[in-house]
Amino acid sequence: RLNETATLHSEGQAPFAVGTPILLEHSPARKKLVLNLFVDGFCWPAARAIFAEHMPRAAKFFSRGVIFDQHFSAAEHTQPSLPAIETGCYPHRTQIFNERDNHQMPFTIKTVSERMSDLGYYAHAPLVSGHDTYYGTYRGYNRLIATYGFMPAYEGTERLIRALEALRGTDQFILYHTTDIHPLNSQTPLKFSTEVEATIPLADRFVKLDRTVPSVRTPRLPIYLEQFLVSMHHVDRNIGEILSYIEEHYDEDEYIVNLYSDHGYSLFDPHPAHAEVLGAYATGAVWMVRGAGVPEGVVTDELTSSVDLYPTLAHLCGFPAAQDIDGNLPAVFGGQERDAVYSASMFPGQTYKLAVRNQTHALRLETREVVDEDGTVDFADATVGIYPRAHELEAGYEIDNEDLRAFFYPRARDFVRPIANNGEFWPAMRAARPGWFGEKEGQI
C-alpha cells in the first residue's frame, strides 16, 4: 500500500518487475462489487423444483432479485459456451469451438472483463479454468488463479472473501468459477463425494468407465443423480457464505451479483430416450441476478440466452456494448423480449445440430455432413422438424404448419448462414482428419 510517492530499488540494481497498480478508491460511477458466480453445468430444468430445498441460502438471496426461468445456453459444453458469455457473441462469431485449434479470438471482440477494466474496476478471478486462457476469453482480467482440474467451491469462497477483505475500498469485478455441480466425466476415474458413496447402494457405486464416452453423454445412473443433490448442498454452503458476507458488508445499491451456468446436462432428463446434446435439459441453464438496478422479487419466463449476460452487465454497469453482438437486453431490464433463443452443437468431425426455440415450439436441425475444422458445414439435405417444446425430436410430434415455418425458417437460415460452406471444403484438412479425430468419427 503506497500512501505517498515512492521509489523502488533492488539490491545490486538487479532487474525486477512491478505489477499493474491496484487503485484503492471507490468511484460513485462504479459499484463497489460486481460478482459473477459461474456454476459450471448447473441444469436449471433439473434444479428448478428443488432449488429452494437444496440451495436455501442462494434461493433466499436471489428471491430479492430476478430469476430467469427460461434460460438457454448457446452451446452444449464449456469451451464454446464460456466465451459466448464473456463476449455476448455466439461461438461461430468467437470461433472458439475446436479444442485442437488454438488461436486468439478477434481483438475487435471486447470481453466483459476488458469493458469493466476500462471503467476502472479491479478485474480478477480467484477460481477459474485455465482451458480458455489461450483463446483470449479472459482478456481484461488483472489476475487469474487458474487450474486445469476440478475447481471446488470451498477454495473459491475462501479466496474470494480474502480478496474482498484485503482490497477494501477497491471497486472489484470478480469471476468465480466452480465445477462442483458439473457431473464427473465418465472418462476419468475420479472419486465421487463421500456423502454419495456412503448413501447409495454398493451396486450403484461402481459405474463403467468408458473413455470413449464424452461428458455430454454421461449416462443417467443413480450415482450421478445423488451426486447432483449433494453438490447443490456443497455449492449452497460455500456460495452462501459469500452471499451472507455481501449482505453484511454492502448496501443493496453497492453491488451486482449474477449466478449462472454455461449449459445444462442431458443425463438429468427424466426421459432418457429423449436425452440428447441440445435437449431442454442439456441446454437449460441457470441465470439469476440481484443488486443495484435489478428489479426485486421477479421470476420471469422471458426467453433468455447465455449471450444476454453481456448486454445486461453493460446496462447495469454503464459500459458500451457493441451494436453487432448477439446478446439481447431482457425486457425486465428495459430491453425487448426475445422471440427465440438459439443453441448449437458445432463440433468438428460430427454433424452440426441446431435448436431454435420460442415459448411454445422448437425447430430442430441436424446436418448429414460433418462440421469441418474451420467450423463450416454443408447444410444440403439437412433434416429439419418443428415440434412442441415438450416433445422435441419425438417421432409423431412433427408439425407441418405454414405459420410456424414462416417464423422459424428465416431465423434458422440467418443463424447458420455464416458457417454454410455449400459443400466446398479444404481437401488437405479433410485428409488430415483421421489424425485429429481417429479413423472413426464418433457422435458427441
Salt bridges, closest charged atoms under 4 A:
ASP40 OD2 - HIS177 NE2 2.83
ASP40 OD1 - HIS182 NE2 3.90
ASP40 OD1 - HIS263 NE2 3.45
GLU53 OE2 - HIS54 NE2 3.71
ASP69 OD1 - ARG48 NE 2.68
ASP101 OD2 - HIS103 ND1 3.72
GLU114 OE2 - ARG139 NE 3.80
GLU155 OE1 - ARG159 NH2 3.08
GLU158 OE2 - ARG162 NE 2.86
ASP171 OD1 - HIS26 ND1 2.65
ASP171 OD2 - ARG30 NE 2.62
GLU195 OE2 - HIS234 NE2 2.48
GLU197 OE1 - LYS191 NZ 2.95
GLU197 OE2 - ARG205 NH2 2.77
GLU241 OE2 - ARG57 NH1 3.14
GLU247 OE2 - ARG290 NH1 3.08
GLU252 OE1 - ARG64 NH2 3.97
GLU252 OE1 - ARG290 NH2 2.90
GLU254 OE2 - LYS32 NZ 3.08
ASP262 OD2 - HIS263 NE2 3.40
GLU276 OE1 - ARG364 NH2 2.81
GLU296 OE2 - ARG64 NE 3.46
ASP308 OD2 - ARG338 NE 2.94
ASP324 OD2 - ARG93 NH2 3.68
ASP326 OD1 - ARG93 NH1 3.23
ASP339 OD2 - ARG411 NH2 2.73
GLU369 OE2 - ARG430 NH2 3.81
ASP372 OD1 - ARG430 NE 2.63
ASP372 OD1 - ARG433 NH2 2.83
GLU373 OE2 - ARG433 NE 3.34
GLU392 OE2 - ARG357 NE 2.88
GLU392 OE1 - ARG364 NH1 2.87
GLU394 OE2 - HIS274 ND1 3.63
GLU394 OE2 - HIS391 ND1 3.12
ASP400 OD1 - ARG405 NH1 2.23
ASP414 OD1 - ARG417 NH1 2.73
GLU441 OE2 - ARG433 NH1 3.53
